Amino acid sequence: MAFAWLPGAASHIARGAVTTILLIAVTTLAGTFLSILGAAGRRNGPVLLKRAIAWYVEVIRNTPFLVQLFFIFFGLPSLGIRLDPVLAAILAMTLNMAAYTIEIVGAGLDAVPGGQTEAALALGLRPRQVFIKIVLPQALKVIFPALTSQIVIMMLESAVVSQIAVRELTYEADMLQARTFRSFETYLVVTMVYLALSMALRRLLVTGGRRVLGAGVS
């Protein structure tokens, strides 16, 4: 009978979903933090730093995420750097997300009128205070929809980390399919789970954004 296997597999699917949620939670925090630093450095840093950030963005954005993941997990051991699969997945996802969101955050920073920075400096605020208290909140409000979409995309791309045996949702689906030979039912259920996770994540981000950044976030 179709889906008769589902009750016994629910715990595996739930475990995979929890791992996926944890991966994107850590990646969102780390990736957003790095992107803010990268965008600020690319905007106001010394020439060498600007070039290094630009090179990093170009390399990551113009190579497949799977290749980046394999380089970190299979390539770095050749240099004596061995990472746990979960740590390798988080590092790859964070570096990938940061490269894309640096451009997004940079666009938000450029959208803030320069006169506000000049006025704040004239009032005696330090450059760091101006950036954190005045420029960054306005920039995040402008780019929040794009940032939300990038986080959801990264959550969906996390399926790739099943290739290095991270026991997230896709990995659990592959294992279930191999045991039950119910490919259609297995991947249909997992597709629905991904859809639910995406919708819930987007709603959570929008709600949180409105509380933190104020009205106008959508």
Backbone as ProteinMPNN parsed JSONL, in Angstrom:
{"seq_chain_A": "MAFAWLPGAASHIARGAVTTILLIAVTTLAGTFLSILGAAGRRNGPVLLKRAIAWYVEVIRNTPFLVQLFFIFFGLPSLGIRLDPVLAAILAMTLNMAAYTIEIVGAGLDAVPGGQTEAALALGLRPRQVFIKIVLPQALKVIFPALTSQIVIMMLESAVVSQIAVRELTYEADMLQARTFRSFETYLVVTMVYLALSMALRRLLVTGGRRVLGAGVS", "coords_chain_A": {"N_chain_A": [[0.852, -1.2, 0.0], [0.513, 2.234, -0.842], [2.402, 4.705, 0.818], [2.276, 3.326, 3.19], [4.539, 2.875, 4.592], [5.168, 5.242, 5.752], [4.48, 6.071, 8.524], [6.399, 4.644, 10.05], [8.678, 5.811, 9.109], [8.622, 8.391, 9.825], [10.082, 9.454, 11.977], [12.685, 9.499, 11.006], [12.485, 11.302, 8.873], [11.747, 13.575, 10.321], [14.042, 13.919, 11.885], [15.915, 14.5, 9.894], [14.817, 16.896, 8.956], [15.112, 18.541, 11.195], [17.903, 18.706, 11.344], [18.406, 20.045, 8.946], [17.172, 22.507, 9.542], [18.783, 23.378, 11.67], [21.223, 23.669, 10.341], [20.66, 25.781, 8.528], [20.029, 27.782, 10.322], [22.431, 28.32, 11.742], [24.032, 28.987, 9.553], [22.696, 31.248, 8.545], [23.064, 33.175, 10.588], [25.916, 33.31, 10.777], [26.621, 33.766, 8.076], [25.266, 36.167, 7.441], [26.474, 37.927, 9.239], [29.16, 37.853, 8.307], [28.733, 38.875, 5.769], [27.957, 41.491, 6.272], [30.296, 42.531, 7.411], [31.967, 42.118, 5.192], [30.731, 43.72, 3.201], [30.972, 46.245, 4.367], [33.748, 46.428, 4.517], [34.387, 46.326, 1.81], [33.337, 48.683, 1.013], [34.475, 50.735, 2.572], [37.036, 49.984, 3.282], [40.702, 49.489, 3.092], [42.568, 49.464, -0.042], [43.696, 46.93, -0.699], [42.164, 45.189, 0.868], [39.628, 45.626, -0.235], [40.056, 44.582, -2.804], [40.608, 41.916, -2.186], [38.168, 41.058, -1.085], [36.484, 41.437, -3.288], [37.606, 39.579, -5.038], [37.101, 37.199, -3.674], [34.269, 37.18, -3.694], [33.779, 36.962, -6.463], [34.955, 34.47, -7.072], [33.434, 32.628, -5.514], [30.813, 33.11, -6.435], [30.964, 32.318, -9.037], [31.492, 29.647, -9.225], [30.383, 26.234, -8.822], [28.275, 25.36, -6.045], [28.434, 22.731, -5.118], [31.013, 21.965, -5.884], [32.514, 23.699, -4.312], [31.828, 22.71, -1.799], [32.887, 20.079, -1.952], [35.575, 20.72, -2.257], [36.2, 21.807, 0.25], [35.595, 19.645, 1.965], [36.802, 17.306, 0.862], [39.13, 18.249, -0.34], [40.641, 19.959, 1.395], [41.746, 18.193, 3.388], [44.102, 17.331, 2.169], [45.809, 19.339, 2.719], [46.166, 18.998, 5.328], [44.002, 19.724, 6.832], [41.252, 18.646, 8.331], [37.824, 18.25, 8.419], [34.814, 17.747, 10.251], [31.857, 16.297, 8.765], [29.461, 17.852, 9.207], [30.49, 20.302, 10.122], [32.023, 20.999, 7.895], [29.973, 21.31, 6.051], [28.558, 23.499, 7.15], [30.556, 25.475, 6.988], [30.97, 25.637, 4.192], [28.386, 26.394, 3.325], [28.107, 28.833, 4.676], [30.207, 30.421, 3.614], [29.376, 30.48, 0.963], [26.835, 31.694, 1.097], [27.53, 34.183, 2.234], [29.046, 35.366, 0.2], [27.147, 35.968, -1.746], [25.361, 37.593, -0.307], [26.939, 39.741, 0.408], [26.926, 41.419, -1.802], [24.23, 42.108, -1.774], [23.916, 43.383, 0.751], [25.74, 45.436, 0.355], [24.452, 46.92, -1.647], [22.318, 47.88, -0.166], [23.654, 49.507, 1.707], [24.656, 51.474, 0.007], [22.305, 52.667, -0.67], [21.581, 54.275, 1.406], [21.391, 57.659, 2.162], [24.254, 59.707, 1.801], [24.44, 62.05, 3.202], [23.39, 61.657, 5.718], [25.319, 60.242, 7.102], [27.358, 62.154, 7.145], [26.128, 64.133, 8.669], [25.803, 62.833, 11.128], [28.46, 62.364, 11.858], [29.249, 64.983, 12.137], [27.92, 65.634, 14.429], [29.422, 64.455, 16.316], [29.551, 61.695, 16.577], [31.256, 58.559, 16.412], [32.791, 56.912, 13.568], [32.247, 54.112, 13.598], [30.034, 53.978, 15.302], [28.215, 55.45, 13.806], [27.88, 53.779, 11.598], [26.805, 51.407, 12.743], [24.532, 52.272, 14.206], [23.074, 54.021, 12.605], [23.449, 53.831, 9.714], [23.5, 51.009, 9.046], [20.995, 49.845, 10.127], [19.067, 51.114, 8.461], [19.918, 50.247, 5.945], [19.553, 47.466, 6.142], [16.8, 47.344, 6.336], [16.037, 48.142, 3.789], [17.071, 46.114, 2.157], [15.916, 43.824, 3.107], [13.827, 42.09, 1.978], [15.225, 40.888, -0.222], [17.324, 39.703, 1.152], [15.954, 37.873, 2.736], [14.953, 36.146, 0.741], [17.369, 35.105, -0.196], [18.25, 33.654, 2.011], [16.281, 31.658, 2.175], [16.745, 30.389, -0.284], [19.297, 29.406, 0.24], [18.7, 27.575, 2.219], [17.302, 25.656, 0.743], [19.33, 24.865, -0.984], [20.879, 23.514, 0.773], [20.384, 20.854, 0.562], [22.336, 19.726, -0.965], [24.44, 19.054, 0.71], [24.046, 16.517, 1.544], [25.621, 14.927, 0.032], [28.035, 14.623, 1.283], [27.454, 13.031, 3.332], [26.02, 14.257, 5.416], [23.465, 14.116, 7.696], [20.942, 15.308, 6.806], [17.723, 16.421, 5.541], [17.464, 15.547, 2.806], [19.385, 13.528, 2.711], [18.281, 11.66, 4.521], [15.988, 11.066, 3.076], [17.084, 9.806, 0.821], [18.149, 7.512, 2.028], [15.8, 6.288, 2.978], [14.458, 5.804, 0.591], [16.195, 3.972, -0.536], [15.795, 1.804, 1.155], [13.053, 1.251, 1.055], [12.315, 1.29, -1.6], [10.465, 2.997, -2.643], [10.367, 5.361, -4.447], [8.837, 7.473, -5.641], [6.825, 8.105, -3.693], [8.459, 8.664, -1.485], [10.073, 10.91, -2.249], [8.083, 12.679, -2.891], [6.872, 13.185, -0.413], [9.075, 14.335, 0.923], [9.5, 16.551, -0.688], [7.194, 18.014, -0.072], [7.744, 18.516, 2.591], [10.018, 20.173, 2.387], [8.783, 22.317, 1.076], [7.003, 23.186, 3.065], [8.863, 23.905, 5.053], [10.193, 26.012, 3.748], [8.165, 27.934, 3.401], [7.472, 28.379, 6.079], [9.904, 29.33, 7.091], [10.233, 31.694, 5.613], [8.007, 33.168, 6.52], [8.648, 33.345, 9.239], [10.993, 34.896, 9.13], [10.036, 37.271, 7.996], [8.211, 38.106, 9.972], [9.943, 38.359, 12.184], [11.654, 40.299, 11.127], [9.965, 42.531, 10.932], [9.523, 43.075, 13.618], [12.091, 43.685, 14.541], [13.205, 45.552, 12.736], [11.139, 47.248, 12.179], [8.13, 48.787, 10.778], [7.187, 48.303, 7.323], [8.776, 46.289, 6.397], [8.683, 43.444, 4.374]], "CA_chain_A": [[0.0, 0.0, 0.0], [1.275, 3.471, -0.92], [2.594, 5.488, 2.04], [2.146, 2.51, 4.394], [5.831, 2.947, 5.265], [5.402, 6.586, 6.263], [4.531, 6.197, 9.993], [7.666, 4.145, 10.573], [9.788, 6.637, 8.622], [8.407, 9.78, 10.245], [11.162, 9.912, 12.859], [13.859, 9.773, 10.163], [12.211, 12.549, 8.163], [11.796, 14.649, 11.306], [15.446, 14.13, 12.252], [16.544, 15.197, 8.779], [14.311, 18.268, 8.915], [15.741, 19.272, 12.297], [19.288, 18.986, 10.942], [18.333, 21.103, 7.933], [16.853, 23.754, 10.245], [19.975, 23.801, 12.412], [22.217, 24.119, 9.364], [20.332, 27.109, 7.987], [20.063, 28.75, 11.419], [23.833, 28.711, 11.951], [24.507, 29.633, 8.322], [22.1, 32.584, 8.444], [23.736, 34.068, 11.535], [27.318, 33.499, 10.392], [26.701, 34.339, 6.735], [24.841, 37.571, 7.483], [27.533, 38.675, 9.934], [30.291, 37.997, 7.393], [28.368, 39.733, 4.641], [27.99, 42.876, 6.745], [31.713, 42.893, 7.486], [32.501, 42.18, 3.835], [30.187, 44.887, 2.505], [31.587, 47.432, 4.965], [35.143, 46.458, 4.093], [34.45, 46.639, 0.379], [32.891, 50.065, 0.833], [35.302, 51.712, 3.284], [38.333, 49.435, 3.659], [41.854, 49.799, 2.237], [42.496, 48.934, -1.403], [43.982, 45.497, -0.712], [41.006, 44.496, 1.427], [38.574, 45.708, -1.239], [40.378, 43.64, -3.882], [40.474, 40.554, -1.662], [36.744, 40.762, -0.976], [35.958, 41.331, -4.647], [38.078, 38.299, -5.584], [36.344, 36.155, -2.978], [32.898, 37.182, -4.206], [33.783, 36.456, -7.835], [35.258, 33.034, -7.07], [32.309, 31.872, -4.971], [29.618, 33.274, -7.263], [31.172, 31.761, -10.372], [31.797, 28.223, -9.132], [29.233, 25.513, -8.251], [28.295, 25.119, -4.609], [28.884, 21.356, -4.883], [32.477, 21.959, -6.001], [33.023, 24.356, -3.105], [31.648, 21.765, -0.695], [33.858, 19.002, -2.118], [36.908, 21.258, -2.018], [36.377, 21.94, 1.694], [35.537, 18.363, 2.669], [37.745, 16.333, 0.306], [40.379, 18.875, -0.754], [41.438, 20.497, 2.506], [42.577, 17.186, 4.073], [45.422, 17.26, 1.535], [46.617, 20.362, 3.378], [46.186, 18.679, 6.746], [42.825, 20.293, 7.493], [40.147, 17.687, 8.246], [36.629, 18.776, 9.066], [33.63, 16.913, 10.39], [30.91, 16.614, 7.682], [28.549, 18.943, 9.557], [31.271, 21.537, 10.149], [32.349, 21.311, 6.506], [28.742, 21.796, 5.421], [28.294, 24.851, 7.659], [31.564, 26.377, 6.434], [30.685, 25.828, 2.77], [27.144, 27.156, 3.198], [28.346, 30.193, 5.161], [31.025, 31.133, 2.629], [28.564, 30.679, -0.236], [25.809, 32.699, 1.377], [28.16, 35.48, 2.466], [29.468, 35.944, -1.077], [25.969, 36.542, -2.404], [24.746, 38.652, 0.492], [27.807, 40.918, 0.407], [26.4, 42.294, -2.844], [22.927, 42.598, -1.33], [24.138, 44.357, 1.824], [26.401, 46.594, -0.253], [23.431, 47.731, -2.319], [21.573, 48.568, 0.89], [24.496, 50.577, 2.245], [24.718, 52.544, -0.987], [20.993, 53.327, -0.751], [21.44, 55.232, 2.515], [21.976, 58.949, 1.758], [25.527, 60.038, 2.437], [24.282, 63.198, 4.089], [23.105, 61.205, 7.081], [26.618, 59.925, 7.704], [28.059, 63.41, 7.383], [25.471, 64.822, 9.777], [26.105, 62.114, 12.363], [29.86, 62.637, 12.194], [29.316, 66.377, 12.585], [27.388, 65.676, 15.786], [30.412, 63.889, 17.222], [29.539, 60.237, 16.637], [32.381, 57.896, 15.78], [32.386, 56.21, 12.344], [31.649, 52.811, 13.907], [28.701, 54.232, 15.836], [27.377, 55.882, 12.686], [27.574, 52.615, 10.775], [25.969, 50.439, 13.455], [23.279, 52.822, 14.719], [22.346, 54.83, 11.631], [23.502, 53.342, 8.337], [23.163, 49.596, 8.915], [19.557, 49.558, 10.261], [18.349, 51.554, 7.264], [20.302, 49.373, 4.839], [18.902, 46.165, 6.324], [15.377, 47.503, 6.042], [15.905, 48.219, 2.335], [17.436, 44.854, 1.491], [15.388, 42.671, 3.822], [13.181, 41.095, 1.1], [16.242, 40.147, -0.968], [18.062, 38.891, 2.115], [15.061, 36.76, 3.081], [14.945, 35.207, -0.384], [18.665, 34.431, -0.255], [18.292, 32.676, 3.102], [15.442, 30.532, 1.77], [17.474, 29.683, -1.342], [20.39, 28.665, 0.865], [18.102, 26.433, 2.9], [17.008, 24.649, -0.273], [20.604, 24.356, -1.493], [21.502, 22.66, 1.781], [20.204, 19.46, 0.151], [23.586, 19.263, -1.577], [25.385, 18.541, 1.701], [23.835, 15.07, 1.693], [26.684, 14.268, -0.724], [29.158, 14.306, 2.176], [26.869, 12.213, 4.41], [25.37, 15.001, 6.497], [22.151, 13.47, 7.805], [19.844, 16.261, 6.726], [16.476, 15.904, 4.993], [17.676, 14.805, 1.56], [20.11, 12.299, 3.046], [17.316, 10.72, 5.088], [15.12, 10.624, 1.977], [17.844, 8.835, 0.023], [18.233, 6.271, 2.78], [14.462, 5.689, 2.993], [14.191, 5.304, -0.751], [17.011, 2.777, -0.747], [15.249, 0.701, 1.948], [11.655, 0.941, 0.736], [12.133, 1.288, -3.058], [9.293, 3.828, -2.919], [10.969, 6.637, -4.834], [7.83, 8.521, -5.863], [6.225, 8.51, -2.431], [9.478, 9.234, -0.606], [10.466, 12.251, -2.653], [6.901, 13.528, -2.811], [6.757, 13.611, 0.985], [10.186, 15.234, 1.246], [9.215, 17.809, -1.387], [6.202, 18.733, 0.724], [8.415, 18.99, 3.81], [10.815, 21.332, 1.984], [7.856, 23.411, 0.806], [6.537, 23.677, 4.363], [9.985, 24.584, 5.703], [10.45, 27.275, 3.051], [7.092, 28.876, 3.725], [7.58, 28.717, 7.497], [11.103, 30.147, 7.261], [9.964, 33.023, 5.076], [7.086, 33.83, 7.437], [9.397, 33.643, 10.456], [11.908, 35.994, 8.851], [9.257, 38.501, 7.81], [7.702, 38.505, 11.283], [11.079, 38.833, 12.971], [12.132, 41.547, 10.543], [9.06, 43.621, 11.307], [9.727, 43.409, 15.033], [13.419, 44.242, 14.769], [13.487, 46.687, 11.869], [10.006, 48.155, 12.139], [7.157, 48.664, 9.699], [7.715, 48.429, 5.96], [9.453, 45.057, 6.016], [7.734, 42.492, 3.81]], "C_chain_A": [[0.889, 1.254, 0.0], [1.262, 4.195, 0.415], [2.404, 4.671, 3.32], [3.419, 2.558, 5.232], [6.024, 4.256, 6.033], [5.426, 6.69, 7.797], [5.856, 5.729, 10.589], [8.855, 4.992, 10.169], [9.696, 8.077, 9.121], [9.545, 10.303, 11.107], [12.416, 10.258, 12.062], [13.678, 11.094, 9.418], [12.296, 13.734, 9.115], [13.234, 14.958, 11.708], [16.181, 14.873, 11.151], [16.11, 16.645, 8.694], [14.945, 19.111, 10.007], [17.176, 19.632, 11.942], [19.331, 20.095, 9.9], [18.075, 22.453, 8.58], [18.068, 24.274, 11.005], [21.056, 24.332, 11.471], [21.912, 25.534, 8.886], [20.331, 28.16, 9.085], [21.484, 29.26, 11.648], [24.359, 29.473, 10.738], [23.966, 31.05, 8.198], [22.817, 33.572, 9.35], [25.169, 34.37, 11.083], [27.444, 34.184, 9.036], [26.307, 35.8, 6.704], [25.902, 38.434, 8.15], [28.728, 38.904, 9.008], [29.973, 38.928, 6.238], [28.364, 41.208, 5.042], [29.431, 43.364, 6.844], [32.307, 43.058, 6.088], [32.02, 43.399, 3.076], [30.802, 46.177, 3.043], [33.042, 47.562, 4.53], [35.298, 46.829, 2.635], [34.094, 48.093, 0.108], [33.89, 51.061, 1.423], [36.716, 51.228, 3.605], [39.467, 49.881, 2.757], [41.768, 49.06, 0.904], [42.715, 47.425, -1.439], [42.809, 44.691, -0.179], [39.859, 44.5, 0.416], [38.807, 44.696, -2.365], [40.204, 42.199, -3.425], [39.005, 40.153, -1.561], [36.119, 40.591, -2.351], [36.365, 40.002, -5.276], [37.303, 37.138, -4.979], [34.92, 36.042, -3.526], [32.843, 36.582, -5.607], [34.027, 34.954, -7.884], [34.054, 32.225, -6.613], [31.101, 31.941, -5.896], [29.753, 32.633, -8.634], [31.675, 30.32, -10.349], [30.618, 27.51, -8.476], [29.396, 25.285, -6.754], [28.8, 23.716, -4.289], [30.399, 21.261, -4.947], [33.104, 22.618, -4.775], [32.949, 23.417, -1.906], [32.685, 20.647, -0.76], [35.283, 19.49, -1.86], [37.193, 21.336, -0.519], [36.473, 20.576, 2.367], [36.586, 17.364, 2.177], [39.105, 16.939, -0.029], [41.256, 19.345, 0.394], [42.235, 19.445, 3.279], [43.962, 17.02, 3.458], [46.38, 18.284, 2.121], [46.69, 20.133, 4.881], [45.014, 19.232, 7.528], [41.644, 19.346, 7.289], [38.967, 18.196, 9.069], [35.546, 17.714, 9.147], [32.643, 17.285, 9.279], [29.984, 17.786, 7.991], [29.286, 20.279, 9.555], [31.652, 21.966, 8.735], [31.136, 21.875, 5.783], [28.439, 23.228, 5.857], [29.275, 25.852, 7.068], [31.273, 26.677, 4.963], [29.437, 26.681, 2.565], [27.344, 28.612, 3.612], [29.137, 31.007, 4.147], [30.219, 31.427, 1.37], [27.528, 31.775, -0.013], [26.408, 34.089, 1.537], [28.55, 36.152, 1.157], [28.3, 36.601, -1.808], [25.395, 37.714, -1.615], [25.645, 39.866, 0.662], [27.303, 41.92, -0.629], [25.073, 42.908, -2.414], [23.087, 43.673, -0.259], [24.797, 45.614, 1.275], [25.426, 47.512, -0.955], [22.606, 48.505, -1.298], [22.362, 49.716, 1.482], [24.566, 51.764, 1.291], [23.404, 53.315, -1.085], [20.768, 54.34, 0.362], [22.107, 56.549, 2.116], [23.25, 59.285, 2.536], [25.43, 61.199, 3.404], [24.007, 62.802, 5.521], [24.397, 60.857, 7.813], [27.369, 61.205, 8.062], [27.453, 64.156, 8.579], [25.795, 64.162, 11.114], [27.543, 62.352, 12.801], [30.015, 64.063, 12.721], [28.808, 66.533, 14.011], [28.32, 65.012, 16.797], [30.398, 62.383, 17.35], [30.767, 59.675, 15.926], [31.908, 57.145, 14.54], [31.726, 54.863, 12.611], [30.231, 52.981, 14.447], [27.735, 54.642, 14.729], [26.946, 54.682, 11.859], [26.565, 51.701, 11.464], [24.59, 51.01, 13.79], [22.438, 53.542, 13.663], [22.292, 54.179, 10.25], [22.984, 51.913, 8.208], [21.672, 49.304, 9.093], [18.748, 49.967, 9.034], [18.658, 50.657, 6.074], [19.602, 48.023, 4.938], [17.418, 46.241, 6.013], [15.133, 47.519, 4.537], [16.092, 46.858, 1.683], [16.755, 43.636, 2.09], [14.663, 41.658, 2.927], [14.194, 40.245, 0.32], [17.039, 39.231, -0.055], [17.247, 37.668, 2.523], [15.055, 35.703, 1.981], [16.252, 34.426, -0.463], [18.789, 33.377, 0.843], [17.466, 31.444, 2.744], [16.126, 29.714, 0.685], [18.598, 28.84, -0.749], [19.87, 27.446, 1.605], [17.808, 25.305, 1.913], [18.3, 24.044, -0.838], [21.314, 23.46, -0.488], [21.314, 21.177, 1.466], [21.483, 18.864, -0.414], [24.513, 18.618, -0.55], [25.135, 17.076, 2.033], [24.94, 14.284, 0.991], [27.922, 13.973, 0.12], [28.629, 13.652, 3.457], [26.43, 13.014, 5.623], [23.926, 14.524, 6.548], [21.018, 14.498, 7.864], [18.688, 15.627, 5.96], [16.675, 15.069, 3.733], [18.42, 13.498, 1.806], [19.144, 11.259, 3.6], [16.362, 10.203, 4.016], [15.817, 9.585, 1.107], [17.918, 7.481, 0.727], [16.877, 5.552, 2.82], [14.125, 5.082, 1.64], [14.961, 4.022, -1.03], [16.45, 1.571, -0.001], [13.856, 0.271, 1.482], [11.396, 0.77, -0.763], [10.87, 2.048, -3.46], [9.775, 5.234, -3.28], [9.938, 7.75, -4.944], [7.268, 9.029, -4.543], [7.228, 9.21, -1.521], [9.781, 10.677, -0.976], [9.288, 13.208, -2.735], [6.738, 14.064, -1.388], [7.846, 14.619, 1.328], [10.024, 16.573, 0.532], [8.232, 18.653, -0.597], [6.824, 19.282, 2.009], [9.27, 20.217, 3.49], [9.927, 22.543, 1.727], [7.366, 24.037, 2.117], [7.642, 24.438, 5.093], [10.253, 25.945, 5.074], [9.422, 28.327, 3.416], [7.171, 29.332, 5.185], [8.784, 29.626, 7.755], [10.869, 31.568, 6.773], [9.047, 33.82, 6.022], [7.788, 34.238, 8.73], [10.31, 34.846, 10.26], [11.16, 37.316, 8.702], [8.741, 39.012, 9.152], [8.815, 39.058, 12.168], [11.62, 40.153, 12.456], [11.269, 42.728, 10.913], [9.273, 44.042, 12.759], [11.056, 44.116, 15.273], [13.63, 45.535, 14.007], [12.337, 47.67, 11.743], [9.115, 47.931, 10.936], [7.832, 48.843, 8.347], [8.452, 47.2, 5.487], [8.412, 44.061, 5.523], [8.456, 41.337, 3.15]], "O_chain_A": [[1.876, 1.332, 0.732], [0.222, 4.287, 1.067], [2.372, 5.235, 4.413], [3.385, 2.311, 6.437], [6.927, 4.369, 6.862], [6.32, 7.345, 8.333], [6.374, 6.342, 11.523], [9.916, 4.921, 10.789], [10.59, 8.885, 8.869], [9.935, 11.464, 10.984], [13.129, 11.203, 12.401], [14.602, 11.904, 9.341], [12.849, 14.777, 8.766], [13.604, 16.123, 11.855], [16.976, 15.771, 11.427], [16.918, 17.526, 8.399], [15.282, 20.272, 9.777], [17.619, 20.748, 12.213], [20.186, 20.978, 9.959], [18.698, 23.446, 8.203], [18.35, 25.472, 10.986], [21.721, 25.324, 11.772], [22.8, 26.386, 8.845], [20.606, 29.327, 8.809], [21.717, 30.465, 11.737], [25.047, 30.483, 10.882], [24.692, 31.957, 7.791], [23.142, 34.682, 8.928], [25.58, 35.529, 11.015], [28.274, 35.076, 8.862], [26.943, 36.597, 6.014], [26.197, 39.536, 7.689], [29.25, 40.016, 8.931], [30.834, 39.679, 5.78], [28.726, 42.072, 4.244], [29.75, 44.473, 6.414], [33.051, 44.003, 5.824], [32.803, 44.048, 2.383], [31.117, 47.088, 2.278], [33.514, 48.655, 4.216], [36.219, 47.555, 2.262], [34.502, 48.664, -0.904], [34.126, 52.118, 0.838], [37.515, 51.991, 4.148], [39.235, 50.572, 1.765], [40.973, 48.132, 0.755], [41.993, 46.714, -2.139], [42.491, 43.629, -0.713], [39.193, 43.481, 0.233], [37.873, 44.037, -2.822], [39.715, 41.358, -4.179], [38.642, 39.031, -1.915], [35.307, 39.688, -2.554], [35.566, 39.369, -5.967], [36.901, 36.211, -5.682], [34.431, 34.943, -3.788], [31.956, 35.782, -5.905], [33.377, 34.243, -8.651], [33.69, 31.24, -7.256], [30.434, 30.93, -6.116], [28.752, 32.427, -9.322], [32.22, 29.832, -11.339], [29.919, 28.108, -7.658], [30.498, 25.05, -6.26], [29.513, 23.524, -3.304], [31.008, 20.551, -4.146], [34.114, 22.139, -4.26], [33.879, 23.336, -1.105], [33.294, 20.303, 0.254], [36.103, 18.756, -1.308], [38.281, 20.981, -0.066], [37.323, 20.364, 3.232], [37.192, 16.655, 2.98], [40.119, 16.241, -0.01], [42.472, 19.153, 0.372], [43.31, 19.763, 3.787], [44.899, 16.613, 4.146], [47.599, 18.133, 2.038], [47.21, 20.969, 5.619], [45.026, 19.214, 8.758], [41.101, 19.26, 6.188], [39.1, 18.524, 10.248], [35.381, 16.896, 8.242], [32.581, 18.448, 8.88], [29.747, 18.628, 7.124], [28.77, 21.274, 9.046], [31.611, 23.153, 8.409], [31.259, 22.812, 4.994], [28.103, 24.074, 5.028], [28.883, 26.955, 6.687], [31.324, 27.831, 4.538], [29.43, 27.585, 1.729], [26.812, 29.521, 2.974], [28.784, 32.148, 3.851], [30.359, 32.496, 0.776], [27.371, 32.671, -0.841], [25.855, 35.066, 1.031], [28.404, 37.366, 1.013], [28.452, 37.662, -2.413], [24.988, 38.717, -2.201], [25.156, 40.934, 1.029], [27.258, 43.122, -0.369], [24.819, 44.087, -2.66], [22.477, 44.739, -0.342], [24.457, 46.726, 1.678], [25.545, 48.734, -0.877], [22.237, 49.655, -1.538], [21.808, 50.785, 1.735], [24.537, 52.918, 1.718], [23.381, 54.466, -1.523], [19.865, 55.171, 0.273], [23.286, 56.549, 1.764], [23.306, 59.159, 3.76], [26.242, 61.321, 4.321], [24.357, 63.535, 6.446], [24.546, 61.146, 9.0], [27.943, 61.32, 9.145], [28.173, 64.735, 9.392], [26.033, 64.845, 12.111], [27.811, 62.522, 13.991], [30.805, 64.32, 13.629], [29.214, 67.452, 14.723], [28.04, 65.009, 17.996], [31.153, 61.829, 18.149], [31.253, 60.255, 14.955], [30.737, 56.774, 14.462], [30.759, 54.502, 11.94], [29.332, 52.219, 14.091], [26.576, 54.227, 14.721], [25.785, 54.578, 11.465], [25.589, 51.271, 10.85], [23.586, 50.307, 13.672], [21.222, 53.66, 13.815], [21.213, 54.0, 9.685], [22.132, 51.632, 7.365], [21.112, 48.571, 8.278], [17.844, 49.243, 8.616], [17.768, 50.341, 5.283], [19.113, 47.497, 3.938], [16.845, 45.29, 5.479], [14.138, 46.973, 4.061], [15.357, 46.495, 0.765], [16.989, 42.518, 1.631], [14.868, 40.456, 3.101], [14.038, 39.028, 0.215], [17.391, 38.114, -0.437], [17.781, 36.566, 2.641], [15.141, 34.507, 2.261], [16.251, 33.232, -0.761], [19.376, 32.318, 0.62], [17.897, 30.315, 2.981], [16.095, 28.484, 0.721], [18.829, 27.708, -1.173], [20.52, 26.4, 1.619], [18.041, 24.135, 2.215], [18.351, 22.85, -1.135], [22.24, 22.731, -0.844], [22.004, 20.332, 2.036], [21.696, 17.653, -0.353], [25.292, 17.73, -0.897], [25.935, 16.459, 2.736], [25.174, 13.118, 1.309], [28.764, 13.167, -0.276], [29.26, 13.71, 4.512], [26.462, 12.506, 6.744], [23.239, 14.532, 5.526], [20.249, 14.552, 8.823], [18.68, 14.413, 5.752], [16.101, 13.986, 3.616], [18.121, 12.48, 1.182], [19.184, 10.098, 3.19], [15.97, 9.037, 4.042], [15.205, 8.596, 0.704], [17.769, 6.434, 0.097], [16.826, 4.327, 2.706], [13.576, 3.984, 1.558], [14.454, 3.105, -1.676], [16.602, 0.438, -0.457], [13.518, -0.912, 1.51], [10.39, 0.182, -1.159], [10.278, 1.768, -4.502], [9.607, 6.176, -2.505], [10.134, 8.841, -4.408], [7.234, 10.235, -4.298], [6.909, 10.207, -0.872], [9.751, 11.563, -0.122], [9.472, 14.423, -2.658], [6.495, 15.255, -1.19], [7.572, 15.642, 1.955], [10.371, 17.616, 1.086], [8.411, 19.863, -0.464], [6.476, 20.373, 2.459], [9.251, 21.194, 4.237], [10.268, 23.662, 2.111], [7.321, 25.259, 2.255], [7.391, 25.49, 5.682], [10.511, 26.919, 5.781], [9.766, 29.472, 3.705], [6.967, 30.506, 5.493], [8.698, 30.574, 8.536], [11.255, 32.532, 7.435], [9.289, 34.998, 6.285], [7.561, 35.328, 9.255], [10.39, 35.716, 11.127], [11.593, 38.348, 9.214], [8.822, 40.206, 9.439], [8.652, 40.091, 12.816], [11.999, 41.026, 13.237], [11.783, 43.815, 11.18], [9.21, 45.227, 13.085], [11.147, 45.027, 16.096], [14.165, 46.502, 14.549], [12.519, 48.788, 11.262], [9.322, 46.994, 10.165], [8.898, 49.448, 8.239], [8.731, 47.07, 4.295], [7.385, 43.855, 6.169], [7.814, 40.432, 2.617]]}, "name": "protein", "num_of_chains": 1, "seq": "MAFAWLPGAASHIARGAVTTILLIAVTTLAGTFLSILGAAGRRNGPVLLKRAIAWYVEVIRNTPFLVQLFFIFFGLPSLGIRLDPVLAAILAMTLNMAAYTIEIVGAGLDAVPGGQTEAALALGLRPRQVFIKIVLPQALKVIFPALTSQIVIMMLESAVVSQIAVRELTYEADMLQARTFRSFETYLVVTMVYLALSMALRRLLVTGGRRVLGAGVS"}
